[in-house]
Amino acid sequence: MTSDFRSKISHPDELDTTLNIISFNAQCLRNKYAELEHFLEVYDPDICAIQETWLSEDIDSKEFLPEGYTVLRRDRKLSFYQQGTYVREDRGGVLLLIRESLQPEPYLNEDTKAEIVWCKISPQANTSLVV
């Protein structure tokens, strides 16, 4: 961070530096698209992290992607787990909904098979964060 950036943070009237980040366990997003849309309208998050999406590859993100957001997701794949582990393929999964104005880019998502999603965002000029 530069001293110029720090000085702007200490004067909130000059620059809005707040990121509204929300996280919740959906316990199956497939039947909650309307609730998700309402939730996003009410809380207006910049980033929404959702666990236990229970989505699969046959469900296109466009089915539930709200306008103005980018989605990055990782659905559960049983091939990651050892045989004999009690894991159901139709469960698990994570996703990030990121406001398009933050210029989201996937970050390190291909290096692991775990149910985790990383994203690089640019909330301000010459600034990037990994979430």
C-alpha positions as CSV (number, residue, x, y, z in Angstrom):
1,M,0.0,0.0,0.0
2,T,1.2,3.5,-0.7
3,S,0.9,6.3,1.8
4,D,-1.5,8.1,-0.6
5,F,-3.8,5.1,-0.4
6,R,-3.7,5.0,3.4
7,S,-4.5,8.7,3.6
8,K,-7.6,8.1,1.5
9,I,-8.7,5.3,3.8
10,S,-8.5,7.5,6.8
11,H,-10.9,10.0,5.1
12,P,-13.9,7.9,4.1
13,D,-15.7,11.0,2.6
14,E,-13.1,11.1,-0.1
15,L,-13.2,7.4,-1.1
16,D,-15.5,4.5,-0.4
17,T,-13.2,1.6,0.6
18,T,-15.8,-0.7,2.0
19,L,-16.4,-4.2,0.5
20,N,-19.6,-5.8,1.5
21,I,-18.8,-9.6,1.8
22,I,-21.5,-12.1,2.8
23,S,-21.1,-15.9,3.3
24,F,-23.8,-18.5,3.9
25,N,-24.5,-22.2,3.7
26,A,-27.2,-22.8,1.0
27,Q,-27.8,-26.5,1.7
28,C,-28.9,-26.8,-1.9
29,L,-29.0,-23.8,-4.2
30,R,-30.8,-25.6,-7.0
31,N,-34.2,-24.9,-5.5
32,K,-33.4,-21.5,-4.1
33,Y,-32.7,-19.2,-7.1
34,A,-35.6,-16.8,-6.2
35,E,-34.4,-16.6,-2.6
36,L,-30.8,-15.9,-3.7
37,E,-32.0,-13.1,-6.0
38,H,-34.0,-11.6,-3.1
39,F,-31.1,-12.0,-0.7
40,L,-28.8,-10.1,-3.1
41,E,-31.3,-7.3,-3.6
42,V,-31.7,-6.8,0.1
43,Y,-28.1,-7.1,1.3
44,D,-26.4,-5.8,-2.0
45,P,-23.1,-7.6,-1.4
46,D,-20.0,-7.0,-3.5
47,I,-19.0,-10.6,-2.9
48,C,-21.2,-13.5,-1.9
49,A,-19.5,-16.8,-0.8
50,I,-21.9,-19.7,-0.8
51,Q,-21.1,-23.2,0.6
52,E,-23.0,-26.4,0.2
53,T,-24.4,-25.4,-3.2
54,W,-25.1,-29.0,-4.2
55,L,-24.7,-28.0,-7.8
56,S,-23.3,-30.3,-10.6
57,E,-21.7,-29.8,-14.0
58,D,-25.1,-30.2,-15.7
59,I,-26.4,-27.0,-14.1
60,D,-25.3,-23.9,-16.0
61,S,-24.4,-20.9,-13.9
62,K,-26.6,-18.8,-16.2
63,E,-29.7,-20.4,-14.6
64,F,-29.1,-18.5,-11.4
65,L,-26.5,-15.8,-12.2
66,P,-27.8,-12.4,-11.2
67,E,-27.2,-9.4,-13.4
68,G,-24.0,-7.5,-12.6
69,Y,-22.2,-10.5,-11.0
70,T,-19.6,-13.0,-12.2
71,V,-19.8,-16.5,-10.8
72,L,-16.8,-18.8,-9.9
73,R,-17.7,-22.2,-8.6
74,R,-16.3,-25.6,-7.7
75,D,-18.8,-28.5,-7.7
76,R,-18.1,-31.6,-5.7
77,K,-16.3,-34.4,-7.5
78,L,-16.1,-37.8,-5.9
79,S,-12.9,-38.7,-7.6
80,F,-11.1,-36.3,-5.1
81,Y,-12.1,-38.4,-2.1
82,Q,-10.7,-41.8,-1.1
83,Q,-12.8,-44.9,-1.7
84,G,-14.9,-45.7,1.4
85,T,-15.2,-42.1,2.5
86,Y,-18.8,-41.1,3.2
87,V,-19.3,-38.4,0.7
88,R,-22.3,-37.8,-1.6
89,E,-21.7,-36.4,-5.0
90,D,-25.0,-34.5,-5.0
91,R,-23.8,-32.5,-2.0
92,G,-20.9,-30.1,-1.3
93,G,-19.7,-27.4,-3.7
94,V,-18.8,-23.8,-3.2
95,L,-19.1,-20.6,-5.3
96,L,-18.3,-16.9,-5.3
97,L,-20.6,-14.3,-6.8
98,I,-18.5,-11.2,-7.4
99,R,-19.7,-7.9,-8.6
100,E,-18.5,-7.4,-12.2
101,S,-17.2,-3.9,-11.3
102,L,-14.5,-5.6,-9.2
103,Q,-13.0,-7.1,-12.3
104,P,-12.9,-10.7,-10.9
105,E,-10.3,-13.1,-12.2
106,P,-9.9,-16.8,-11.2
107,Y,-6.9,-17.3,-9.0
108,L,-5.1,-20.6,-8.4
109,N,-8.3,-22.6,-8.9
110,E,-6.8,-25.3,-11.1
111,D,-4.0,-26.2,-8.6
112,T,-6.3,-28.2,-6.3
113,K,-9.3,-30.6,-6.6
114,A,-10.6,-29.4,-3.2
115,E,-13.9,-27.5,-2.9
116,I,-12.3,-24.1,-2.8
117,V,-12.5,-21.0,-5.0
118,W,-10.0,-18.2,-5.1
119,C,-10.5,-14.9,-7.0
120,K,-8.4,-11.8,-7.6
121,I,-10.4,-8.6,-7.6
122,S,-9.5,-4.9,-8.3
123,P,-11.5,-2.7,-5.9
124,Q,-9.5,0.4,-6.9
125,A,-7.0,1.4,-9.5
126,N,-3.6,-0.2,-8.9
127,T,-5.0,-2.3,-6.1
128,S,-5.8,-6.0,-6.1
129,L,-7.0,-8.4,-3.5
130,V,-7.3,-12.2,-3.4
131,V,-10.5,-13.6,-1.8
